[in-house]
C-alpha cells in the first residue's frame, strides 16, 4: 500500500505573484512529489486561468503530475476540456490528470455566462460530461451525444494523449458520490475543513456500493484527500495542525482506515518552508508507517 501512496501540493494560480507560484511548483518537482494541484475558480478576479497556469507550470517542471483540482464543467465544455487535457498531456509527455466538478458556485458561474446547474440537474449534467470526456480522451473515432445538457454531434477527437488521462470527480453529495463509483477513475474529496475525517467512511461506502453495482471493483476508484493545515508551530484553527510526527501519524491513519491513496497538501502559510517540511519530514514517515 505504501508504494501506491501519492503526495502533492496545491498551487494557487494567483495573478499577483506568478513567480511565487512557479517557484513552489518547481520546488515540488525537485523534491519528488507526485502532483501539482491547481484549483479552478475563473470568476475570481485575482486568479489566473487554470489551464493557462498549468501549461506554464508544465513547461517549467520536468516530471511532476499536473492535476486540475477541480476543473469547472459548467464553464468548460467537455469536448474542449478534453482537447485541452489531451493537448497538455502531449506537451508534457503524459503528466496530466483531469479533476472535474459540476460547478460549486452556480451564481458565479451564471455571472460569467456559464451553464449553471443545481441539485439533481448537476448529477445528470456531470454524467453526460463524463461520458463525453472519456470518449474524447480515448480518441477512438467520432463521438456524439444528444443529451439533456450536452449536444455534440460527430466530433472527431484528438490529439491522442500519450497515456490514459484519468478523470477524477470532486464532490460530496450522495448522488454524485454514486456517480463517481459508477463512472469515474477517482474521487477528489473536498478540503478536510469541509469534509472532516469522521464523515469520510459513509461517503466511501456510497462510492463502493455504486462501483460494485456497476460491475467494478472498489479498488478501481482512487481516493484523494485535500488537506489544509500547517506543520509545526503553535497555530490552531480548522484543518490539520501540529508537528511533523502528528501529520505523519494522521495521514498514515487516513490511508489505512479511510482508504485515501493520494494526499494534496494545502499549506495555510509559508508555502515553500511548509513544502520542504512536508517532503522531508512527513512524506517519508507516512510511507514508513503504512509499510509497517
BALOBA-1460 file (C-alpha; in Angstrom, 3 decimals):
// residues 292
<rec num="1" residu="x" x="0.000" y="0.000" z="0.000"/>
<rec num="2" residu="x" x="2.860" y="2.385" z="0.783"/>
<rec num="3" residu="x" x="4.043" y="2.097" z="-2.819"/>
<rec num="4" residu="x" x="0.616" y="3.189" z="-4.066"/>
<rec num="5" residu="x" x="0.528" y="6.339" z="-1.942"/>
<rec num="6" residu="x" x="0.974" y="9.623" z="-3.768"/>
<rec num="7" residu="x" x="1.522" y="13.120" z="-2.444"/>
<rec num="8" residu="x" x="1.020" y="16.533" z="-3.970"/>
<rec num="9" residu="x" x="0.833" y="20.221" z="-3.166"/>
<rec num="10" residu="x" x="-1.843" y="22.767" z="-4.034"/>
<rec num="11" residu="x" x="-0.500" y="25.642" z="-6.104"/>
<rec num="12" residu="x" x="-2.808" y="28.667" z="-6.126"/>
<rec num="13" residu="x" x="-2.999" y="30.314" z="-9.577"/>
<rec num="14" residu="x" x="-2.596" y="33.786" z="-8.102"/>
<rec num="15" residu="x" x="-2.199" y="36.594" z="-10.609"/>
<rec num="16" residu="x" x="-0.475" y="38.839" z="-8.062"/>
<rec num="17" residu="x" x="2.719" y="36.754" z="-7.863"/>
<rec num="18" residu="x" x="3.208" y="34.261" z="-10.721"/>
<rec num="19" residu="x" x="6.879" y="33.908" z="-9.801"/>
<rec num="20" residu="x" x="5.978" y="32.516" z="-6.363"/>
<rec num="21" residu="x" x="3.509" y="30.084" z="-7.937"/>
<rec num="22" residu="x" x="6.197" y="28.882" z="-10.334"/>
<rec num="23" residu="x" x="8.823" y="28.584" z="-7.602"/>
<rec num="24" residu="x" x="6.530" y="26.439" z="-5.459"/>
<rec num="25" residu="x" x="5.757" y="24.118" z="-8.381"/>
<rec num="26" residu="x" x="9.422" y="23.758" z="-9.284"/>
<rec num="27" residu="x" x="10.340" y="23.045" z="-5.660"/>
<rec num="28" residu="x" x="7.673" y="20.313" z="-5.529"/>
<rec num="29" residu="x" x="9.052" y="18.839" z="-8.749"/>
<rec num="30" residu="x" x="12.641" y="18.805" z="-7.446"/>
<rec num="31" residu="x" x="11.510" y="17.320" z="-4.121"/>
<rec num="32" residu="x" x="9.942" y="14.329" z="-5.854"/>
<rec num="33" residu="x" x="6.268" y="14.948" z="-5.117"/>
<rec num="34" residu="x" x="3.766" y="13.305" z="-7.426"/>
<rec num="35" residu="x" x="1.315" y="16.099" z="-8.180"/>
<rec num="36" residu="x" x="0.816" y="19.821" z="-8.579"/>
<rec num="37" residu="x" x="-2.886" y="20.506" z="-7.938"/>
<rec num="38" residu="x" x="-4.422" y="23.739" z="-9.229"/>
<rec num="39" residu="x" x="-7.911" y="24.941" z="-8.304"/>
<rec num="40" residu="x" x="-10.279" y="26.359" z="-10.918"/>
<rec num="41" residu="x" x="-12.250" y="29.462" z="-9.950"/>
<rec num="42" residu="x" x="-12.079" y="31.696" z="-13.045"/>
<rec num="43" residu="x" x="-14.695" y="34.086" z="-11.641"/>
<rec num="44" residu="x" x="-12.121" y="35.129" z="-9.024"/>
<rec num="45" residu="x" x="-10.517" y="38.291" z="-10.461"/>
<rec num="46" residu="x" x="-7.253" y="37.554" z="-8.648"/>
<rec num="47" residu="x" x="-6.857" y="34.113" z="-10.231"/>
<rec num="48" residu="x" x="-5.126" y="33.228" z="-13.469"/>
<rec num="49" residu="x" x="-6.931" y="30.887" z="-15.824"/>
<rec num="50" residu="x" x="-6.206" y="27.382" z="-14.582"/>
<rec num="51" residu="x" x="-5.315" y="25.789" z="-17.910"/>
<rec num="52" residu="x" x="-3.016" y="28.659" z="-18.784"/>
<rec num="53" residu="x" x="-1.352" y="28.349" z="-15.377"/>
<rec num="54" residu="x" x="-0.995" y="24.567" z="-15.682"/>
<rec num="55" residu="x" x="0.548" y="24.905" z="-19.140"/>
<rec num="56" residu="x" x="3.009" y="27.449" z="-17.773"/>
<rec num="57" residu="x" x="3.888" y="25.160" z="-14.838"/>
<rec num="58" residu="x" x="4.150" y="22.123" z="-17.087"/>
<rec num="59" residu="x" x="6.734" y="23.921" z="-19.208"/>
<rec num="60" residu="x" x="8.771" y="24.827" z="-16.122"/>
<rec num="61" residu="x" x="8.770" y="21.438" z="-14.446"/>
<rec num="62" residu="x" x="10.136" y="18.110" z="-15.593"/>
<rec num="63" residu="x" x="8.360" y="15.097" z="-14.110"/>
<rec num="64" residu="x" x="5.630" y="16.051" z="-11.660"/>
<rec num="65" residu="x" x="1.974" y="15.323" z="-12.485"/>
<rec num="66" residu="x" x="-0.446" y="18.151" z="-13.262"/>
<rec num="67" residu="x" x="-3.943" y="17.916" z="-11.733"/>
<rec num="68" residu="x" x="-6.949" y="20.210" z="-12.009"/>
<rec num="69" residu="x" x="-8.455" y="20.279" z="-8.519"/>
<rec num="70" residu="x" x="-11.091" y="20.637" z="-9.952"/>
<rec num="71" residu="x" x="-11.938" y="21.972" z="-13.441"/>
<rec num="72" residu="x" x="-15.369" y="23.602" z="-13.610"/>
<rec num="73" residu="x" x="-17.521" y="21.695" z="-16.126"/>
<rec num="74" residu="x" x="-20.142" y="24.430" z="-16.025"/>
<rec num="75" residu="x" x="-17.646" y="26.855" z="-17.587"/>
<rec num="76" residu="x" x="-15.582" y="24.443" z="-19.667"/>
<rec num="77" residu="x" x="-17.484" y="22.419" z="-22.304"/>
<rec num="78" residu="x" x="-16.480" y="18.770" z="-22.062"/>
<rec num="79" residu="x" x="-15.080" y="18.364" z="-25.612"/>
<rec num="80" residu="x" x="-12.922" y="21.495" z="-25.226"/>
<rec num="81" residu="x" x="-11.812" y="20.388" z="-21.772"/>
<rec num="82" residu="x" x="-10.781" y="17.009" z="-23.183"/>
<rec num="83" residu="x" x="-8.961" y="18.789" z="-26.013"/>
<rec num="84" residu="x" x="-7.070" y="20.929" z="-23.501"/>
<rec num="85" residu="x" x="-6.175" y="17.939" z="-21.313"/>
<rec num="86" residu="x" x="-5.032" y="15.819" z="-24.256"/>
<rec num="87" residu="x" x="-3.007" y="18.697" z="-25.687"/>
<rec num="88" residu="x" x="-1.238" y="19.380" z="-22.400"/>
<rec num="89" residu="x" x="-0.639" y="15.654" z="-21.935"/>
<rec num="90" residu="x" x="1.120" y="15.603" z="-25.313"/>
<rec num="91" residu="x" x="3.173" y="18.692" z="-24.451"/>
<rec num="92" residu="x" x="4.247" y="17.305" z="-21.047"/>
<rec num="93" residu="x" x="4.839" y="13.684" z="-22.115"/>
<rec num="94" residu="x" x="1.909" y="12.211" z="-20.214"/>
<rec num="95" residu="x" x="1.725" y="14.143" z="-16.952"/>
<rec num="96" residu="x" x="-1.916" y="15.306" z="-16.923"/>
<rec num="97" residu="x" x="-4.678" y="14.119" z="-14.597"/>
<rec num="98" residu="x" x="-8.104" y="15.654" z="-15.028"/>
<rec num="99" residu="x" x="-10.159" y="16.501" z="-11.955"/>
<rec num="100" residu="x" x="-13.622" y="17.878" z="-12.707"/>
<rec num="101" residu="x" x="-16.687" y="19.139" z="-10.888"/>
<rec num="102" residu="x" x="-20.158" y="20.321" z="-11.812"/>
<rec num="103" residu="x" x="-19.533" y="23.898" z="-10.649"/>
<rec num="104" residu="x" x="-19.733" y="24.502" z="-6.923"/>
<rec num="105" residu="x" x="-20.702" y="28.183" z="-7.195"/>
<rec num="106" residu="x" x="-23.587" y="28.317" z="-9.695"/>
<rec num="107" residu="x" x="-24.304" y="32.023" z="-9.176"/>
<rec num="108" residu="x" x="-20.694" y="32.900" z="-10.016"/>
<rec num="109" residu="x" x="-20.829" y="30.544" z="-12.996"/>
<rec num="110" residu="x" x="-24.001" y="32.207" z="-14.249"/>
<rec num="111" residu="x" x="-22.348" y="35.594" z="-13.807"/>
<rec num="112" residu="x" x="-19.715" y="34.517" z="-16.352"/>
<rec num="113" residu="x" x="-22.354" y="33.243" z="-18.754"/>
<rec num="114" residu="x" x="-21.743" y="29.598" z="-17.891"/>
<rec num="115" residu="x" x="-24.206" y="26.716" z="-17.755"/>
<rec num="116" residu="x" x="-25.079" y="26.854" z="-14.057"/>
<rec num="117" residu="x" x="-26.654" y="23.637" z="-12.734"/>
<rec num="118" residu="x" x="-28.085" y="22.929" z="-9.320"/>
<rec num="119" residu="x" x="-29.336" y="19.948" z="-7.320"/>
<rec num="120" residu="x" x="-30.315" y="16.837" z="-9.220"/>
<rec num="121" residu="x" x="-29.583" y="18.503" z="-12.543"/>
<rec num="122" residu="x" x="-25.911" y="18.653" z="-11.601"/>
<rec num="123" residu="x" x="-25.712" y="14.847" z="-11.375"/>
<rec num="124" residu="x" x="-27.264" y="14.327" z="-14.807"/>
<rec num="125" residu="x" x="-25.125" y="17.126" z="-16.250"/>
<rec num="126" residu="x" x="-21.938" y="15.575" z="-14.837"/>
<rec num="127" residu="x" x="-22.823" y="12.052" z="-16.011"/>
<rec num="128" residu="x" x="-23.197" y="13.330" z="-19.569"/>
<rec num="129" residu="x" x="-19.948" y="15.279" z="-19.308"/>
<rec num="130" residu="x" x="-18.054" y="12.224" z="-18.023"/>
<rec num="131" residu="x" x="-19.240" y="10.163" z="-20.969"/>
<rec num="132" residu="x" x="-18.046" y="12.842" z="-23.373"/>
<rec num="133" residu="x" x="-14.725" y="13.319" z="-21.603"/>
<rec num="134" residu="x" x="-13.880" y="9.619" z="-21.599"/>
<rec num="135" residu="x" x="-14.816" y="9.182" z="-25.255"/>
<rec num="136" residu="x" x="-12.903" y="12.301" z="-26.313"/>
<rec num="137" residu="x" x="-9.795" y="11.459" z="-24.266"/>
<rec num="138" residu="x" x="-9.759" y="7.918" z="-25.650"/>
<rec num="139" residu="x" x="-9.964" y="9.491" z="-29.138"/>
<rec num="140" residu="x" x="-11.381" y="6.418" z="-30.831"/>
<rec num="141" residu="x" x="-13.491" y="7.735" z="-33.701"/>
<rec num="142" residu="x" x="-16.235" y="10.386" z="-33.881"/>
<rec num="143" residu="x" x="-18.289" y="10.971" z="-30.755"/>
<rec num="144" residu="x" x="-21.756" y="12.334" z="-30.238"/>
<rec num="145" residu="x" x="-24.313" y="12.808" z="-27.500"/>
<rec num="146" residu="x" x="-27.839" y="14.138" z="-27.699"/>
<rec num="147" residu="x" x="-28.359" y="14.682" z="-24.002"/>
<rec num="148" residu="x" x="-30.401" y="16.995" z="-21.875"/>
<rec num="149" residu="x" x="-27.433" y="19.234" z="-21.099"/>
<rec num="150" residu="x" x="-24.884" y="18.389" z="-23.817"/>
<rec num="151" residu="x" x="-25.410" y="18.102" z="-27.536"/>
<rec num="152" residu="x" x="-22.404" y="17.008" z="-29.528"/>
<rec num="153" residu="x" x="-22.620" y="15.502" z="-32.995"/>
<rec num="154" residu="x" x="-19.841" y="13.880" z="-34.978"/>
<rec num="155" residu="x" x="-16.882" y="15.436" z="-33.161"/>
<rec num="156" residu="x" x="-13.572" y="13.848" z="-34.173"/>
<rec num="157" residu="x" x="-11.400" y="13.972" z="-31.039"/>
<rec num="158" residu="x" x="-7.658" y="14.344" z="-30.890"/>
<rec num="159" residu="x" x="-4.775" y="14.512" z="-30.327"/>
<rec num="160" residu="x" x="-4.336" y="11.105" z="-28.725"/>
<rec num="161" residu="x" x="-2.730" y="11.622" z="-25.291"/>
<rec num="162" residu="x" x="0.411" y="9.565" z="-24.623"/>
<rec num="163" residu="x" x="-1.196" y="7.932" z="-21.591"/>
<rec num="164" residu="x" x="-4.738" y="7.237" z="-20.443"/>
<rec num="165" residu="x" x="-5.706" y="10.507" z="-18.764"/>
<rec num="166" residu="x" x="-7.600" y="9.615" z="-15.578"/>
<rec num="167" residu="x" x="-10.782" y="11.552" z="-14.858"/>
<rec num="168" residu="x" x="-11.363" y="12.325" z="-11.185"/>
<rec num="169" residu="x" x="-14.537" y="13.935" z="-9.821"/>
<rec num="170" residu="x" x="-14.710" y="16.326" z="-6.899"/>
<rec num="171" residu="x" x="-17.966" y="16.002" z="-4.973"/>
<rec num="172" residu="x" x="-19.528" y="15.159" z="-1.624"/>
<rec num="173" residu="x" x="-23.275" y="14.696" z="-2.203"/>
<rec num="174" residu="x" x="-24.744" y="11.164" z="-2.139"/>
<rec num="175" residu="x" x="-25.900" y="11.040" z="-5.765"/>
<rec num="176" residu="x" x="-22.656" y="12.475" z="-7.072"/>
<rec num="177" residu="x" x="-20.647" y="10.005" z="-4.996"/>
<rec num="178" residu="x" x="-22.690" y="7.227" z="-6.573"/>
<rec num="179" residu="x" x="-21.812" y="8.601" z="-9.985"/>
<rec num="180" residu="x" x="-18.135" y="8.516" z="-9.057"/>
<rec num="181" residu="x" x="-18.402" y="4.860" z="-8.107"/>
<rec num="182" residu="x" x="-20.125" y="4.093" z="-11.375"/>
<rec num="183" residu="x" x="-18.051" y="6.095" z="-13.860"/>
<rec num="184" residu="x" x="-15.025" y="7.973" z="-12.511"/>
<rec num="185" residu="x" x="-11.396" y="6.965" z="-12.122"/>
<rec num="186" residu="x" x="-11.165" y="8.652" z="-8.749"/>
<rec num="187" residu="x" x="-12.813" y="10.708" z="-6.020"/>
<rec num="188" residu="x" x="-11.383" y="14.093" z="-5.086"/>
<rec num="189" residu="x" x="-12.619" y="14.747" z="-1.582"/>
<rec num="190" residu="x" x="-13.024" y="18.429" z="-0.706"/>
<rec num="191" residu="x" x="-10.756" y="20.004" z="1.872"/>
<rec num="192" residu="x" x="-10.653" y="18.391" z="5.299"/>
<rec num="193" residu="x" x="-12.264" y="21.541" z="6.729"/>
<rec num="194" residu="x" x="-15.349" y="20.877" z="4.558"/>
<rec num="195" residu="x" x="-15.439" y="17.076" z="4.761"/>
<rec num="196" residu="x" x="-13.845" y="16.134" z="8.107"/>
<rec num="197" residu="x" x="-12.424" y="12.624" z="8.580"/>
<rec num="198" residu="x" x="-15.387" y="11.375" z="10.585"/>
<rec num="199" residu="x" x="-17.677" y="11.968" z="7.582"/>
<rec num="200" residu="x" x="-15.480" y="10.105" z="5.122"/>
<rec num="201" residu="x" x="-16.414" y="6.421" z="5.783"/>
<rec num="202" residu="x" x="-20.075" y="6.942" z="4.879"/>
<rec num="203" residu="x" x="-19.064" y="8.687" z="1.658"/>
<rec num="204" residu="x" x="-16.577" y="5.962" z="0.786"/>
<rec num="205" residu="x" x="-19.322" y="3.386" z="1.311"/>
<rec num="206" residu="x" x="-21.578" y="5.168" z="-1.189"/>
<rec num="207" residu="x" x="-18.814" y="5.078" z="-3.779"/>
<rec num="208" residu="x" x="-18.118" y="1.407" z="-3.082"/>
<rec num="209" residu="x" x="-21.750" y="0.335" z="-3.410"/>
<rec num="210" residu="x" x="-22.125" y="2.153" z="-6.704"/>
<rec num="211" residu="x" x="-18.889" y="0.684" z="-8.040"/>
<rec num="212" residu="x" x="-19.962" y="-2.868" z="-7.204"/>
<rec num="213" residu="x" x="-23.421" y="-2.276" z="-8.699"/>
<rec num="214" residu="x" x="-21.743" y="-1.119" z="-11.918"/>
<rec num="215" residu="x" x="-19.628" y="-4.269" z="-12.063"/>
<rec num="216" residu="x" x="-16.451" y="-2.541" z="-10.948"/>
<rec num="217" residu="x" x="-14.115" y="-3.282" z="-8.081"/>
<rec num="218" residu="x" x="-13.871" y="-0.825" z="-5.211"/>
<rec num="219" residu="x" x="-10.161" y="-0.582" z="-5.996"/>
<rec num="220" residu="x" x="-10.972" y="0.765" z="-9.448"/>
<rec num="221" residu="x" x="-11.742" y="4.154" z="-7.868"/>
<rec num="222" residu="x" x="-8.804" y="6.070" z="-6.439"/>
<rec num="223" residu="x" x="-9.326" y="8.362" z="-3.438"/>
<rec num="224" residu="x" x="-7.707" y="11.802" z="-2.897"/>
<rec num="225" residu="x" x="-7.933" y="13.987" z="0.203"/>
<rec num="226" residu="x" x="-7.214" y="17.721" z="0.084"/>
<rec num="227" residu="x" x="-5.581" y="18.549" z="3.426"/>
<rec num="228" residu="x" x="-5.384" y="22.125" z="4.696"/>
<rec num="229" residu="x" x="-3.140" y="22.885" z="7.638"/>
<rec num="230" residu="x" x="0.285" y="23.769" z="8.967"/>
<rec num="231" residu="x" x="3.217" y="21.611" z="10.007"/>
<rec num="232" residu="x" x="4.764" y="22.716" z="13.318"/>
<rec num="233" residu="x" x="4.274" y="25.957" z="15.211"/>
<rec num="234" residu="x" x="1.601" y="26.858" z="17.689"/>
<rec num="235" residu="x" x="-1.092" y="27.962" z="15.240"/>
<rec num="236" residu="x" x="-4.512" y="26.420" z="15.695"/>
<rec num="237" residu="x" x="-7.623" y="26.544" z="13.584"/>
<rec num="238" residu="x" x="-9.665" y="24.463" z="11.195"/>
<rec num="239" residu="x" x="-7.551" y="21.873" z="9.456"/>
<rec num="240" residu="x" x="-4.590" y="19.735" z="10.472"/>
<rec num="241" residu="x" x="-2.071" y="21.483" z="12.745"/>
<rec num="242" residu="x" x="0.834" y="20.050" z="14.683"/>
<rec num="243" residu="x" x="4.395" y="18.760" z="14.440"/>
<rec num="244" residu="x" x="5.566" y="16.581" z="11.574"/>
<rec num="245" residu="x" x="5.065" y="13.362" z="13.537"/>
<rec num="246" residu="x" x="1.419" y="14.262" z="14.181"/>
<rec num="247" residu="x" x="0.986" y="14.874" z="10.469"/>
<rec num="248" residu="x" x="2.653" y="11.593" z="9.581"/>
<rec num="249" residu="x" x="0.633" y="9.549" z="12.077"/>
<rec num="250" residu="x" x="-2.585" y="11.256" z="10.938"/>
<rec num="251" residu="x" x="-2.046" y="10.779" z="7.211"/>
<rec num="252" residu="x" x="-0.952" y="7.175" z="7.720"/>
<rec num="253" residu="x" x="-4.138" y="6.570" z="9.693"/>
<rec num="254" residu="x" x="-6.235" y="8.156" z="6.967"/>
<rec num="255" residu="x" x="-4.519" y="5.965" z="4.396"/>
<rec num="256" residu="x" x="-5.143" y="2.774" z="6.360"/>
<rec num="257" residu="x" x="-8.569" y="3.484" z="7.845"/>
<rec num="258" residu="x" x="-10.171" y="5.908" z="5.381"/>
<rec num="259" residu="x" x="-8.510" y="4.342" z="2.320"/>
<rec num="260" residu="x" x="-7.104" y="7.511" z="0.803"/>
<rec num="261" residu="x" x="-4.234" y="6.776" z="-1.575"/>
<rec num="262" residu="x" x="-3.418" y="10.393" z="-2.502"/>
<rec num="263" residu="x" x="-2.945" y="13.455" z="-0.305"/>
<rec num="264" residu="x" x="-2.705" y="17.037" z="-1.575"/>
<rec num="265" residu="x" x="-1.229" y="19.454" z="0.951"/>
<rec num="266" residu="x" x="-2.704" y="22.973" z="1.132"/>
<rec num="267" residu="x" x="-0.250" y="24.954" z="3.296"/>
<rec num="268" residu="x" x="-2.015" y="27.567" z="5.414"/>
<rec num="269" residu="x" x="1.029" y="29.877" z="5.110"/>
<rec num="270" residu="x" x="4.805" y="29.913" z="4.409"/>
<rec num="271" residu="x" x="4.353" y="27.670" z="1.381"/>
<rec num="272" residu="x" x="7.985" y="26.961" z="0.480"/>
<rec num="273" residu="x" x="9.006" y="26.239" z="4.060"/>
<rec num="274" residu="x" x="5.925" y="24.068" z="4.574"/>
<rec num="275" residu="x" x="6.585" y="22.195" z="1.337"/>
<rec num="276" residu="x" x="10.106" y="21.375" z="2.499"/>
<rec num="277" residu="x" x="8.854" y="20.087" z="5.839"/>
<rec num="278" residu="x" x="6.151" y="18.050" z="4.108"/>
<rec num="279" residu="x" x="8.531" y="16.381" z="1.656"/>
<rec num="280" residu="x" x="11.400" y="15.814" z="4.102"/>
<rec num="281" residu="x" x="9.660" y="15.090" z="7.400"/>
<rec num="282" residu="x" x="6.117" y="13.951" z="6.649"/>
<rec num="283" residu="x" x="6.014" y="12.008" z="3.370"/>
<rec num="284" residu="x" x="8.850" y="9.529" z="4.108"/>
<rec num="285" residu="x" x="7.470" y="8.911" z="7.586"/>
<rec num="286" residu="x" x="3.949" y="8.256" z="6.259"/>
<rec num="287" residu="x" x="5.326" y="5.676" z="3.839"/>
<rec num="288" residu="x" x="7.302" y="4.064" z="6.682"/>
<rec num="289" residu="x" x="4.240" y="3.873" z="8.932"/>
<rec num="290" residu="x" x="1.977" y="2.464" z="6.237"/>
<rec num="291" residu="x" x="4.602" y="-0.060" z="5.222"/>
<rec num="292" residu="x" x="4.591" y="-1.148" z="8.860"/>
